[in-house]
């Protein structure tokens, strides 16, 4: 998850070669390219990466998706403001719970 200040967003938007970026996006096979692209552009425009709060580490990982129980535990922590990964399936129980479709 990435959060940007308004000034960085303005710099990113004004510095991007839109036709070239659109070309790159049309030929890439990288899944979820925005996860790398946005942060790369922000750093290029002067953004300073920061580490996530310590409590976040237990709920972010590569591979096995977050379970409903893990999402519920994460919600109780004041330091956790996102979990990753959540299965990219609209019927996934964790995704449904997070979206409020199931409580």
Secondary structure, DSSP 8 states (H G I E B T S, - for coil): -----HHHHHHHHHH--HHHHHHHHHH---TTTHHHHHHHHHHHTT-------GGGGGGB-SSS---HHHHHHHHT-TT----B---S-TT-HHHHHHHTS--
